[in-house]
């Protein structure tokens, strides 16, 4: 809805969301660094939670990463015992990915620490505003995934 003559125009959504996203990423960085993870590595660990076994190409697409660049991230996580890659019995060229128990523990530990910081920020909102914000954010996220063209 456009602002009427008596309403001040609101900032564009990107002008509101991008600085918030940058601040949230900056707050995550020390947590990730403390656990030896890059943002891409955390994205991999987090997305494998949604579907335990995926091809490398499908995972790269899901986290919006280049499928050739993600290989180094997967190599690192595999060498640390956080995930396994095995040939797909249906297509030996494809690799199926699974989190190891240690990978799940690390993901859960990092997620808890990240969300603890988020809770401090969200705690500044009244309960009703907080619930509405999270509900709206989830709705917009799902809409953007189902209709990426806008």
C-alpha positions as CSV (number, residue, x, y, z in Angstrom):
1,X,0.0,0.0,0.0
2,X,1.4,3.4,-1.0
3,X,1.5,6.2,1.5
4,X,-1.3,8.7,1.2
5,X,-0.9,12.4,1.5
6,X,-0.9,12.3,5.3
7,X,1.3,9.3,5.6
8,X,5.1,9.3,5.3
9,X,6.3,6.8,2.7
10,X,7.8,3.7,4.2
11,X,11.3,2.5,3.2
12,X,11.6,-0.2,0.6
13,X,11.6,-3.7,2.1
14,X,15.2,-4.3,0.9
15,X,16.2,-1.1,2.7
16,X,14.8,-2.6,5.9
17,X,15.7,-6.2,5.5
18,X,19.3,-6.1,4.1
19,X,20.8,-4.1,7.0
20,X,19.0,-6.4,9.4
21,X,20.4,-9.4,7.6
22,X,23.9,-8.0,7.7
23,X,23.6,-7.4,11.4
24,X,22.3,-10.9,12.0
25,X,25.2,-12.4,9.9
26,X,27.7,-10.3,11.8
27,X,26.3,-11.6,15.1
28,X,26.5,-15.2,13.8
29,X,30.2,-14.9,12.7
30,X,31.8,-15.2,16.2
31,X,29.6,-18.3,16.9
32,X,30.6,-19.9,13.6
33,X,34.3,-19.0,14.1
34,X,34.3,-20.5,17.5
35,X,33.2,-23.8,16.0
36,X,35.4,-23.7,12.9
37,X,32.5,-23.2,10.5
38,X,32.0,-20.9,7.6
39,X,28.6,-19.6,6.7
40,X,28.4,-22.1,3.8
41,X,29.4,-25.0,6.1
42,X,26.6,-24.0,8.5
43,X,24.2,-23.7,5.6
44,X,25.1,-27.3,4.6
45,X,24.7,-28.7,8.1
46,X,21.4,-26.9,8.5
47,X,19.9,-28.0,5.2
48,X,20.9,-31.6,5.6
49,X,18.7,-31.5,8.7
50,X,15.6,-30.9,6.4
51,X,16.3,-33.9,4.2
52,X,19.0,-36.3,5.5
53,X,20.2,-37.6,2.2
54,X,20.6,-35.4,-0.9
55,X,22.7,-35.2,-4.0
56,X,25.5,-32.6,-3.9
57,X,23.8,-30.8,-6.8
58,X,20.4,-30.6,-5.0
59,X,22.0,-29.4,-1.8
60,X,23.9,-26.7,-3.7
61,X,20.7,-25.5,-5.4
62,X,18.8,-25.5,-2.0
63,X,21.4,-23.3,-0.3
64,X,21.9,-21.2,-3.5
65,X,25.6,-22.1,-3.8
66,X,27.5,-22.9,-6.9
67,X,27.7,-26.7,-7.1
68,X,31.5,-26.6,-8.0
69,X,32.4,-24.3,-5.1
70,X,30.5,-26.3,-2.6
71,X,32.8,-29.3,-3.1
72,X,35.5,-27.8,-0.9
73,X,33.0,-27.2,1.9
74,X,31.8,-30.8,1.6
75,X,35.4,-32.0,1.6
76,X,36.1,-30.1,4.8
77,X,33.0,-31.3,6.6
78,X,33.6,-34.9,5.5
79,X,37.3,-34.8,6.7
80,X,36.1,-33.5,10.1
81,X,33.6,-36.4,10.4
82,X,30.6,-34.2,10.2
83,X,29.0,-35.7,7.1
84,X,29.4,-38.7,4.8
85,X,29.2,-38.8,1.0
86,X,28.5,-42.1,-0.7
87,X,27.7,-43.0,-4.3
88,X,24.0,-43.0,-5.2
89,X,23.1,-46.7,-6.0
90,X,20.8,-45.3,-8.7
91,X,23.4,-43.0,-10.3
92,X,27.1,-43.7,-9.4
93,X,28.0,-40.2,-10.6
94,X,25.8,-38.6,-7.9
95,X,26.8,-38.5,-4.2
96,X,24.3,-38.9,-1.4
97,X,25.0,-36.8,1.7
98,X,24.2,-37.6,5.3
99,X,25.1,-35.9,8.6
100,X,27.0,-38.0,11.1
101,X,26.0,-37.9,14.7
102,X,28.8,-35.5,15.3
103,X,27.6,-33.3,12.5
104,X,24.1,-33.2,14.1
105,X,25.6,-32.4,17.5
106,X,27.6,-29.5,16.0
107,X,24.7,-28.2,14.0
108,X,22.5,-28.3,17.1
109,X,25.1,-26.6,19.3
110,X,25.7,-23.8,16.7
111,X,22.0,-23.3,16.0
112,X,21.2,-23.0,19.7
113,X,24.0,-20.3,20.1
114,X,22.8,-18.4,17.1
115,X,19.2,-18.5,18.2
116,X,20.2,-17.4,21.7
117,X,21.5,-14.2,20.2
118,X,18.4,-13.8,18.1
119,X,16.3,-14.2,21.2
120,X,18.0,-11.3,22.8
121,X,17.1,-9.2,19.7
122,X,13.5,-10.5,19.5
123,X,13.1,-10.0,23.2
124,X,13.1,-6.3,22.6
125,X,9.7,-6.7,20.9
126,X,6.4,-6.9,22.7
127,X,5.2,-10.6,22.6
128,X,2.4,-9.9,20.1
129,X,4.7,-8.0,17.8
130,X,7.3,-10.7,18.1
131,X,4.8,-13.5,17.2
132,X,3.4,-11.5,14.3
133,X,6.9,-10.7,13.0
134,X,8.0,-14.3,13.1
135,X,4.8,-15.5,11.5
136,X,5.0,-12.9,8.7
137,X,8.7,-13.5,8.1
138,X,8.0,-17.3,7.7
139,X,5.1,-16.6,5.4
140,X,7.2,-14.2,3.2
141,X,10.1,-16.8,3.2
142,X,7.8,-19.6,2.1
143,X,6.2,-17.3,-0.6
144,X,9.6,-16.4,-1.9
145,X,10.6,-20.1,-2.2
146,X,7.4,-21.1,-4.0
147,X,7.4,-18.1,-6.4
148,X,11.0,-16.8,-6.6
149,X,10.1,-14.4,-9.4
150,X,8.3,-12.2,-6.8
